[in-house]
Amino acid sequence: MAPREPGSAVVTTYASTFHRDHLDRSVRETRSLSEVLDMRLGDLG
């Protein structure tokens, strides 16, 4: 196996953390969007 250059682990950790944060934000936005849709449908109904 090739030796890992210093800093690559830090970059990988940062990338995965950023990705997870982005996913959480997307899930939250999707949830609030569906809540808005539910309210709109409730108003119509």
PDB file of N, CA, C, O and CB in Angstrom:
ATOM      1  N   MET A   1       0.838  -1.202   0.000  1.00  0.00           N
ATOM      2  CA  MET A   1       0.000   0.000   0.000  1.00  0.00           C
ATOM      3  C   MET A   1       0.872   1.252   0.000  1.00  0.00           C
ATOM      4  O   MET A   1       1.905   1.293   0.668  1.00  0.00           O
ATOM      5  CB  MET A   1      -0.947   0.006   1.222  1.00  0.00           C
ATOM      6  N   ALA A   2       0.466   2.242  -0.728  1.00  0.00           N
ATOM      7  CA  ALA A   2       1.256   3.472  -0.780  1.00  0.00           C
ATOM      8  C   ALA A   2       1.062   4.258   0.504  1.00  0.00           C
ATOM      9  O   ALA A   2      -0.044   4.308   1.042  1.00  0.00           O
ATOM     10  CB  ALA A   2       0.866   4.331  -2.004  1.00  0.00           C
ATOM     11  N   PRO A   3       2.129   4.874   1.000  1.00  0.00           N
ATOM     12  CA  PRO A   3       1.998   5.677   2.230  1.00  0.00           C
ATOM     13  C   PRO A   3       1.112   6.884   1.993  1.00  0.00           C
ATOM     14  O   PRO A   3       1.222   7.561   0.971  1.00  0.00           O
ATOM     15  CB  PRO A   3       3.379   6.134   2.735  1.00  0.00           C
ATOM     16  N   ARG A   4       0.238   7.142   2.944  1.00  0.00           N
ATOM     17  CA  ARG A   4      -0.652   8.303   2.813  1.00  0.00           C
ATOM     18  C   ARG A   4       0.125   9.573   3.150  1.00  0.00           C
ATOM     19  O   ARG A   4       0.826   9.633   4.160  1.00  0.00           O
ATOM     20  CB  ARG A   4      -1.903   8.159   3.740  1.00  0.00           C
ATOM     21  N   GLU A   5      -0.005  10.558   2.318  1.00  0.00           N
ATOM     22  CA  GLU A   5       0.680  11.821   2.595  1.00  0.00           C
ATOM     23  C   GLU A   5      -0.051  12.534   3.739  1.00  0.00           C
ATOM     24  O   GLU A   5      -1.277  12.452   3.825  1.00  0.00           O
ATOM     25  CB  GLU A   5       0.736  12.727   1.311  1.00  0.00           C
ATOM     26  N   PRO A   6       0.671  13.225   4.611  1.00  0.00           N
ATOM     27  CA  PRO A   6       0.037  13.894   5.752  1.00  0.00           C
ATOM     28  C   PRO A   6      -1.006  14.903   5.287  1.00  0.00           C
ATOM     29  O   PRO A   6      -0.781  15.658   4.341  1.00  0.00           O
ATOM     30  CB  PRO A   6       1.094  14.594   6.619  1.00  0.00           C
ATOM     31  N   GLY A   7      -2.131  14.903   5.958  1.00  0.00           N
ATOM     32  CA  GLY A   7      -3.172  15.865   5.619  1.00  0.00           C
ATOM     33  C   GLY A   7      -4.314  15.229   4.835  1.00  0.00           C
ATOM     34  O   GLY A   7      -5.426  15.759   4.825  1.00  0.00           O
ATOM     35  N   SER A   8      -4.054  14.097   4.175  1.00  0.00           N
ATOM     36  CA  SER A   8      -5.125  13.487   3.382  1.00  0.00           C
ATOM     37  C   SER A   8      -6.253  13.007   4.288  1.00  0.00           C
ATOM     38  O   SER A   8      -7.425  13.109   3.926  1.00  0.00           O
ATOM     39  CB  SER A   8      -4.580  12.313   2.543  1.00  0.00           C
ATOM     40  N   ALA A   9      -5.907  12.484   5.466  1.00  0.00           N
ATOM     41  CA  ALA A   9      -6.941  12.030   6.394  1.00  0.00           C
ATOM     42  C   ALA A   9      -7.784  13.214   6.859  1.00  0.00           C
ATOM     43  O   ALA A   9      -9.002  13.102   7.002  1.00  0.00           O
ATOM     44  CB  ALA A   9      -6.309  11.308   7.606  1.00  0.00           C
ATOM     45  N   VAL A  10      -7.129  14.342   7.092  1.00  0.00           N
ATOM     46  CA  VAL A  10      -7.863  15.541   7.516  1.00  0.00           C
ATOM     47  C   VAL A  10      -8.817  15.977   6.414  1.00  0.00           C
ATOM     48  O   VAL A  10      -9.970  16.316   6.679  1.00  0.00           O
ATOM     49  CB  VAL A  10      -6.886  16.692   7.873  1.00  0.00           C
ATOM     50  N   VAL A  11      -8.332  15.969   5.175  1.00  0.00           N
ATOM     51  CA  VAL A  11      -9.174  16.371   4.042  1.00  0.00           C
ATOM     52  C   VAL A  11     -10.359  15.420   3.920  1.00  0.00           C
ATOM     53  O   VAL A  11     -11.488  15.861   3.705  1.00  0.00           O
ATOM     54  CB  VAL A  11      -8.357  16.391   2.722  1.00  0.00           C
ATOM     55  N   THR A  12     -10.107  14.113   4.056  1.00  0.00           N
ATOM     56  CA  THR A  12     -11.183  13.135   3.952  1.00  0.00           C
ATOM     57  C   THR A  12     -12.210  13.365   5.052  1.00  0.00           C
ATOM     58  O   THR A  12     -13.412  13.342   4.791  1.00  0.00           O
ATOM     59  CB  THR A  12     -10.626  11.703   4.029  1.00  0.00           C
ATOM     60  N   THR A  13     -11.748  13.587   6.276  1.00  0.00           N
ATOM     61  CA  THR A  13     -12.670  13.829   7.385  1.00  0.00           C
ATOM     62  C   THR A  13     -13.493  15.082   7.131  1.00  0.00           C
ATOM     63  O   THR A  13     -14.702  15.096   7.358  1.00  0.00           O
ATOM     64  CB  THR A  13     -11.904  13.958   8.708  1.00  0.00           C
ATOM     65  N   TYR A  14     -12.832  16.132   6.658  1.00  0.00           N
ATOM     66  CA  TYR A  14     -13.547  17.387   6.390  1.00  0.00           C
ATOM     67  C   TYR A  14     -14.585  17.179   5.297  1.00  0.00           C
ATOM     68  O   TYR A  14     -15.706  17.679   5.394  1.00  0.00           O
ATOM     69  CB  TYR A  14     -12.559  18.505   5.982  1.00  0.00           C
ATOM     70  N   ALA A  15     -14.212  16.439   4.254  1.00  0.00           N
ATOM     71  CA  ALA A  15     -15.131  16.208   3.142  1.00  0.00           C
ATOM     72  C   ALA A  15     -16.359  15.434   3.608  1.00  0.00           C
ATOM     73  O   ALA A  15     -17.485  15.786   3.257  1.00  0.00           O
ATOM     74  CB  ALA A  15     -14.424  15.449   2.008  1.00  0.00           C
ATOM     75  N   SER A  16     -16.148  14.381   4.400  1.00  0.00           N
ATOM     76  CA  SER A  16     -17.289  13.582   4.859  1.00  0.00           C
ATOM     77  C   SER A  16     -18.161  14.401   5.800  1.00  0.00           C
ATOM     78  O   SER A  16     -19.386  14.285   5.769  1.00  0.00           O
ATOM     79  CB  SER A  16     -16.809  12.294   5.561  1.00  0.00           C
ATOM     80  N   THR A  17     -17.538  15.230   6.639  1.00  0.00           N
ATOM     81  CA  THR A  17     -18.318  16.072   7.550  1.00  0.00           C
ATOM     82  C   THR A  17     -19.147  17.068   6.757  1.00  0.00           C
ATOM     83  O   THR A  17     -20.325  17.269   7.050  1.00  0.00           O
ATOM     84  CB  THR A  17     -17.395  16.812   8.541  1.00  0.00           C
ATOM     85  N   PHE A  18     -18.541  17.691   5.757  1.00  0.00           N
ATOM     86  CA  PHE A  18     -19.262  18.657   4.926  1.00  0.00           C
ATOM     87  C   PHE A  18     -20.412  17.969   4.210  1.00  0.00           C
ATOM     88  O   PHE A  18     -21.514  18.512   4.118  1.00  0.00           O
ATOM     89  CB  PHE A  18     -18.313  19.322   3.904  1.00  0.00           C
ATOM     90  N   HIS A  19     -20.146  16.757   3.699  1.00  0.00           N
ATOM     91  CA  HIS A  19     -21.179  16.022   2.967  1.00  0.00           C
ATOM     92  C   HIS A  19     -22.347  15.708   3.893  1.00  0.00           C
ATOM     93  O   HIS A  19     -23.507  15.869   3.516  1.00  0.00           O
ATOM     94  CB  HIS A  19     -20.604  14.720   2.362  1.00  0.00           C
ATOM     95  N   ARG A  20     -22.034  15.256   5.111  1.00  0.00           N
ATOM     96  CA  ARG A  20     -23.096  14.910   6.058  1.00  0.00           C
ATOM     97  C   ARG A  20     -23.898  16.161   6.419  1.00  0.00           C
ATOM     98  O   ARG A  20     -25.124  16.112   6.526  1.00  0.00           O
ATOM     99  CB  ARG A  20     -22.503  14.255   7.336  1.00  0.00           C
ATOM    100  N   ASP A  21     -23.197  17.276   6.606  1.00  0.00           N
ATOM    101  CA  ASP A  21     -23.881  18.526   6.934  1.00  0.00           C
ATOM    102  C   ASP A  21     -24.808  18.932   5.796  1.00  0.00           C
ATOM    103  O   ASP A  21     -25.941  19.354   6.026  1.00  0.00           O
ATOM    104  CB  ASP A  21     -22.862  19.648   7.223  1.00  0.00           C
ATOM    105  N   HIS A  22     -24.318  18.800   4.571  1.00  0.00           N
ATOM    106  CA  HIS A  22     -25.119  19.156   3.402  1.00  0.00           C
ATOM    107  C   HIS A  22     -26.342  18.251   3.312  1.00  0.00           C
ATOM    108  O   HIS A  22     -27.438  18.717   2.999  1.00  0.00           O
ATOM    109  CB  HIS A  22     -24.276  19.056   2.110  1.00  0.00           C
ATOM    110  N   LEU A  23     -26.161  16.957   3.585  1.00  0.00           N
ATOM    111  CA  LEU A  23     -27.284  16.021   3.541  1.00  0.00           C
ATOM    112  C   LEU A  23     -28.319  16.396   4.587  1.00  0.00           C
ATOM    113  O   LEU A  23     -29.516  16.421   4.299  1.00  0.00           O
ATOM    114  CB  LEU A  23     -26.802  14.575   3.761  1.00  0.00           C
ATOM    115  N   ASP A  24     -27.863  16.690   5.808  1.00  0.00           N
ATOM    116  CA  ASP A  24     -28.800  17.081   6.868  1.00  0.00           C
ATOM    117  C   ASP A  24     -29.601  18.302   6.446  1.00  0.00           C
ATOM    118  O   ASP A  24     -30.812  18.359   6.661  1.00  0.00           O
ATOM    119  CB  ASP A  24     -28.048  17.369   8.183  1.00  0.00           C
ATOM    120  N   ARG A  25     -28.929  19.280   5.844  1.00  0.00           N
ATOM    121  CA  ARG A  25     -29.620  20.496   5.425  1.00  0.00           C
ATOM    122  C   ARG A  25     -30.650  20.172   4.346  1.00  0.00           C
ATOM    123  O   ARG A  25     -31.758  20.707   4.367  1.00  0.00           O
ATOM    124  CB  ARG A  25     -28.613  21.545   4.909  1.00  0.00           C
ATOM    125  N   SER A  26     -30.291  19.301   3.405  1.00  0.00           N
ATOM    126  CA  SER A  26     -31.223  18.935   2.341  1.00  0.00           C
ATOM    127  C   SER A  26     -32.460  18.253   2.926  1.00  0.00           C
ATOM    128  O   SER A  26     -33.590  18.529   2.523  1.00  0.00           O
ATOM    129  CB  SER A  26     -30.535  18.012   1.315  1.00  0.00           C
ATOM    130  N   VAL A  27     -32.221  17.362   3.878  1.00  0.00           N
ATOM    131  CA  VAL A  27     -33.345  16.652   4.499  1.00  0.00           C
ATOM    132  C   VAL A  27     -34.248  17.654   5.215  1.00  0.00           C
ATOM    133  O   VAL A  27     -35.473  17.567   5.124  1.00  0.00           O
ATOM    134  CB  VAL A  27     -32.836  15.565   5.495  1.00  0.00           C
ATOM    135  N   ARG A  28     -33.642  18.603   5.925  1.00  0.00           N
ATOM    136  CA  ARG A  28     -34.435  19.595   6.651  1.00  0.00           C
ATOM    137  C   ARG A  28     -35.248  20.439   5.679  1.00  0.00           C
ATOM    138  O   ARG A  28     -36.425  20.707   5.921  1.00  0.00           O
ATOM    139  CB  ARG A  28     -33.527  20.496   7.508  1.00  0.00           C
ATOM    140  N   GLU A  29     -34.618  20.865   4.567  1.00  0.00           N
ATOM    141  CA  GLU A  29     -35.333  21.689   3.598  1.00  0.00           C
ATOM    142  C   GLU A  29     -36.474  20.903   2.972  1.00  0.00           C
ATOM    143  O   GLU A  29     -37.562  21.439   2.765  1.00  0.00           O
ATOM    144  CB  GLU A  29     -34.377  22.200   2.510  1.00  0.00           C
ATOM    145  N   THR A  30     -36.226  19.625   2.667  1.00  0.00           N
ATOM    146  CA  THR A  30     -37.278  18.797   2.077  1.00  0.00           C
ATOM    147  C   THR A  30     -38.432  18.646   3.051  1.00  0.00           C
ATOM    148  O   THR A  30     -39.595  18.701   2.651  1.00  0.00           O
ATOM    149  CB  THR A  30     -36.729  17.416   1.680  1.00  0.00           C
ATOM    150  N   ARG A  31     -38.117  18.455   4.332  1.00  0.00           N
ATOM    151  CA  ARG A  31     -39.170  18.279   5.332  1.00  0.00           C
ATOM    152  C   ARG A  31     -40.015  19.548   5.440  1.00  0.00           C
ATOM    153  O   ARG A  31     -41.243  19.475   5.479  1.00  0.00           O
ATOM    154  CB  ARG A  31     -38.560  17.920   6.706  1.00  0.00           C
ATOM    155  N   SER A  32     -39.352  20.725   5.488  1.00  0.00           N
ATOM    156  CA  SER A  32     -40.113  21.969   5.612  1.00  0.00           C
ATOM    157  C   SER A  32     -40.940  22.197   4.347  1.00  0.00           C
ATOM    158  O   SER A  32     -42.046  22.732   4.413  1.00  0.00           O
ATOM    159  CB  SER A  32     -39.166  23.173   5.867  1.00  0.00           C
ATOM    160  N   LEU A  33     -40.401  21.789   3.197  1.00  0.00           N
ATOM    161  CA  LEU A  33     -41.137  21.934   1.946  1.00  0.00           C
ATOM    162  C   LEU A  33     -42.409  21.098   1.981  1.00  0.00           C
ATOM    163  O   LEU A  33     -43.476  21.561   1.579  1.00  0.00           O
ATOM    164  CB  LEU A  33     -40.261  21.527   0.750  1.00  0.00           C
ATOM    165  N   SER A  34     -42.290  19.856   2.466  1.00  0.00           N
ATOM    166  CA  SER A  34     -43.463  18.995   2.540  1.00  0.00           C
ATOM    167  C   SER A  34     -44.469  19.539   3.550  1.00  0.00           C
ATOM    168  O   SER A  34     -45.678  19.391   3.371  1.00  0.00           O
ATOM    169  CB  SER A  34     -43.056  17.565   2.911  1.00  0.00           C
ATOM    170  N   GLU A  35     -43.961  20.174   4.622  1.00  0.00           N
ATOM    171  CA  GLU A  35     -44.873  20.771   5.603  1.00  0.00           C
ATOM    172  C   GLU A  35     -45.661  21.907   4.962  1.00  0.00           C
ATOM    173  O   GLU A  35     -46.862  22.043   5.194  1.00  0.00           O
ATOM    174  CB  GLU A  35     -44.093  21.287   6.837  1.00  0.00           C
ATOM    175  N   VAL A  36     -44.977  22.728   4.148  1.00  0.00           N
ATOM    176  CA  VAL A  36     -45.661  23.823   3.451  1.00  0.00           C
ATOM    177  C   VAL A  36     -46.716  23.246   2.519  1.00  0.00           C
ATOM    178  O   VAL A  36     -47.831  23.764   2.447  1.00  0.00           O
ATOM    179  CB  VAL A  36     -44.650  24.700   2.656  1.00  0.00           C
ATOM    180  N   LEU A  37     -46.375  22.183   1.810  1.00  0.00           N
ATOM    181  CA  LEU A  37     -47.345  21.545   0.913  1.00  0.00           C
ATOM    182  C   LEU A  37     -48.544  21.044   1.701  1.00  0.00           C
ATOM    183  O   LEU A  37     -49.685  21.210   1.271  1.00  0.00           O
ATOM    184  CB  LEU A  37     -46.692  20.381   0.141  1.00  0.00           C
ATOM    185  N   ASP A  38     -48.291  20.432   2.853  1.00  0.00           N
ATOM    186  CA  ASP A  38     -49.391  19.941   3.687  1.00  0.00           C
ATOM    187  C   ASP A  38     -50.303  21.086   4.099  1.00  0.00           C
ATOM    188  O   ASP A  38     -51.525  20.944   4.072  1.00  0.00           O
ATOM    189  CB  ASP A  38     -48.848  19.222   4.934  1.00  0.00           C
ATOM    190  N   MET A  39     -49.720  22.225   4.481  1.00  0.00           N
ATOM    191  CA  MET A  39     -50.532  23.370   4.888  1.00  0.00           C
ATOM    192  C   MET A  39     -51.366  23.869   3.708  1.00  0.00           C
ATOM    193  O   MET A  39     -52.541  24.202   3.866  1.00  0.00           O
ATOM    194  CB  MET A  39     -49.636  24.506   5.435  1.00  0.00           C
ATOM    195  N   ARG A  40     -50.747  23.918   2.524  1.00  0.00           N
ATOM    196  CA  ARG A  40     -51.482  24.380   1.334  1.00  0.00           C
ATOM    197  C   ARG A  40     -52.656  23.441   1.060  1.00  0.00           C
ATOM    198  O   ARG A  40     -53.770  23.892   0.792  1.00  0.00           O
ATOM    199  CB  ARG A  40     -50.540  24.454   0.089  1.00  0.00           C
ATOM    200  N   LEU A  41     -52.400  22.139   1.129  1.00  0.00           N
ATOM    201  CA  LEU A  41     -53.467  21.165   0.876  1.00  0.00           C
ATOM    202  C   LEU A  41     -54.544  21.281   1.951  1.00  0.00           C
ATOM    203  O   LEU A  41     -55.733  21.138   1.665  1.00  0.00           O
ATOM    204  CB  LEU A  41     -52.898  19.721   0.834  1.00  0.00           C
ATOM    205  N   GLY A  42     -54.121  21.541   3.194  1.00  0.00           N
ATOM    206  CA  GLY A  42     -55.093  21.713   4.275  1.00  0.00           C
ATOM    207  C   GLY A  42     -55.970  22.922   4.020  1.00  0.00           C
ATOM    208  O   GLY A  42     -57.172  22.889   4.285  1.00  0.00           O
ATOM    209  N   ASP A  43     -55.370  24.002   3.502  1.00  0.00           N
ATOM    210  CA  ASP A  43     -56.148  25.203   3.199  1.00  0.00           C
ATOM    211  C   ASP A  43     -57.159  24.915   2.094  1.00  0.00           C
ATOM    212  O   ASP A  43     -58.304  25.363   2.153  1.00  0.00           O
ATOM    213  CB  ASP A  43     -55.220  26.364   2.788  1.00  0.00           C
ATOM    214  N   LEU A  44     -56.720  24.160   1.084  1.00  0.00           N
ATOM    215  CA  LEU A  44     -57.623  23.837  -0.023  1.00  0.00           C
ATOM    216  C   LEU A  44     -58.748  22.929   0.464  1.00  0.00           C
ATOM    217  O   LEU A  44     -59.914  23.117   0.115  1.00  0.00           O
ATOM    218  CB  LEU A  44     -56.850  23.162  -1.181  1.00  0.00           C
ATOM    219  N   GLY A  45     -58.375  21.942   1.278  1.00  0.00           N
ATOM    220  CA  GLY A  45     -59.367  20.984   1.764  1.00  0.00           C
ATOM    221  C   GLY A  45     -60.265  21.649   2.785  1.00  0.00           C
ATOM    222  O   GLY A  45     -61.171  21.010   3.319  1.00  0.00           O
TER     223      GLY A  45
END
